[in-house]
Amino acid sequence: MNKDIVSLEGIEIYAFHGFYEEERKIGNQYVVDVHVTTNFEKAAQADELSGTVNYETIYAIVKEEMAIPTKLLERLAQRMVDRLFNAFDIVEEIQISVAKQNPPIGGVAKQSKITMVRSKNS
């Protein structure tokens, strides 16, 4: 079986996520990376978008989910995974990273980041 990957990296969105209420009021800059594993042999042969994953749809899903204030990045990523699997029958695995820029940790850190990897059959 072919294992092809469509990626959309460095999606920058200002959003209102965080465990603390103040984080959800003030907001922060986030960076999202999405990698979907599929088989785009059909697209490679036919030169048709219907044989692959449309990254415009990936972006739209990420943007919509990022607009919903959420306490945990883990929950946010799971919602994105669920929607992406529903949007694309041909996707076998999804990897999503969500990074919060300059997290409020009482010290210096460029970002906090979670990465979720989910397979269709798990």
N, C-alpha and C positions, 0 to 999 in steps of 0.2 A: 504494500500500500504506500502510495505517495504521501509525504508529510510536507505540505507547503504552508507557508506562514505569511499572513497579511498583517502588517503592523502600522499603527498610527502612534507616533511617539511625540512627546513634548507638548501635549495639549495643555495650554495654560488657561486656567479659569479662576477668577476671583469668586470665592464661595464662602458659605457660613456654616462650617462644620466644626465640631469640637465637643469634648466631654463637658467643658465648662460653659455655662450660659453666656458669659462674656465673649467667648470665642464665636459663639453663634450669632452674637449681636454685631461684633466688630468685623468679623470675616478675616480672610487671609488668602494669599495666592497659593494655588495648588497646581501640580503638574501630574498629568495622567499619561501613562503608556499602556497601550493595548496591543496584544499579540494574539491572533487567532490562527489556530492550526486547522487546515482544511485540505482539500485536494482540488487544485485549480487546473487540472489537466484539460477539462472541458473548455475553460477560458483560454488556455494556452493554444489549444487547437482551433477553436472557433472564433477567437477574438471578440467574444461577447461578454458583457458584464454579468449576465445571468449565470455564468459558470464560476463565479468567484464571489468574494465578500466585498461589498461596496463600502469603502472607508468613509464615505459621506454619511452613511447610516450609522456607522460606529460613532462618528463624531456627534451626531444628533442625539444618540442614546446617552453618551457621556455627558453632554451639555444638559440634557433634561434631568438626569439623575443628580448632577452636581448642584442643580438649583434647589434641591430639597434638603434643608438643613438636617444634619445627621450627627449624632454624638460620636459614633465610631467609624473610622475609615473602613474597618472590616465589613460593617453592614452596608456601607456605600458601595464597596467593591462587589459584594454579593448581589446586590440589586442589579448592577451593571452586567454581571455574568449571566444572571437569570434572563434579563432582557435580550442580551446578545444571542444566547442559545435559542430563545424563542424567535428571534428575527431571522436566523440563518440555520436552515436544516443541515447544511453541509459542514458546519463547524464541529470539529471533534474535541478541541481543547482550547481553553482561553486562559491567557495570563494577563492580569491587570495589576499595575503598580499605581498607587496613589501617594503622592508626596506633598506634605504640608511644608511650605517654605517658612523658615525662621520660627520654629515651634516654640510656644511659651514654656520653656523648661527651667528658667532661672539661670540659664547659661547660654553659651554660644553654640549653635548647631545650624548648619545650613538648611537642613530639612529632616523631617521624620518621614518614614516611608513604610508602607506595607505592600506586599506582593502576594497576590492570590493566584493559584493555578488550579483550574478545575477541568476535568474531563467529562464529556457528555455521559459516559456510562458509569460515573461514580457518584 
